[in-house]
């Protein structure tokens, strides 16, 4: 959930005209990652859990793309973006490993 907090903090400095664009999309993706993990963990079947993990993994990938777009548009500095990308890559590895372990 640290990633969610970091995304909220970094997007607060984005241009106000991105309120319903990248800001909203990035925040929704960030929140979706732990939310889908939590919902999947509450399911009774491993296949359902794996499906929610895949959704979480997709949101994670979307967020990575949106961060790179934000960097290209100079809404975020490279020095602020890189630690977030590293965190996203680590989360991706953890989710992928969890999927493999339950299948």
Secondary structure as UniProt FT lines:
FT   HELIX           2..11
FT   TURN            12..13
FT   HELIX           16..18
FT   TURN            19..21
FT   HELIX           22..41
FT   HELIX           46..72
FT   TURN            73..74
FT   HELIX           78..102
//
